[in-house]
Amino acid sequence: MKTALITGITRQDGAYLARLLLSKGYKVIGLLRSLSGANLSRSRYLKIEDKITIHECDLQDLSQVIKLISLFKPQEIYNLAAQSSVSLSFEQPIGTIIFNITSVVNILETIRLMDPKVKYYQTSSSEMIGKIESLPIDENAKFHPLSPYAISKVAAHHITINYRESYQLFAACGILFNHESYLRGDNFFIKKLLKGALDIVNGKQSHRIRKS
């Protein structure tokens, strides 16, 4: 049985990815920064909560990353963890940049030192493109990040490429654009928009535009 390790497993993409891998016969390990107050509602909604193993791991601590990868010996690692709020990244630029870069380096360095055969997937973001110069956008678009979050994702993206090219690791990046589902977090714009529309339909919120 193959083992897959997923960071950020409690979020929309992590939950759906876990369900997919379980359907393919994988053992799925989810890593959380803290088990205290962990929100497993998405896994519960998909009816996979009792089929995944959750462990605590601070991805900024290299020793913890080494310990967990040594313990579970995964064949595949999917890194979905990040401080992913653009607005919050302006309020906490240092924390956003440090976590989003350090976590990637720690995982890749652990793979390089312990088992270079492990396959690694890095979630890159369309926010890296930022200032759009031409359409349509593809993976060859020029990066012009416009937020601390976007800057951190550009760095993580190129770090992943560098490990692939320098150490011949299987390290792939997926540049994700906005994608929605029922499991999308309430702090994202589309979810807020849909919730507002439903509240208007159900009479919980007025649709009238107020004059300032």
Helices and strands as residue ranges (DSSP letters): E 3-7, H 12-23, E 27-32, H 41-45, G 49-51, E 53-56, H 62-72, E 76-79, H 86-91, H 93-114, E 119-125, G 126-128, H 148-167, E 170-176, H 189-201
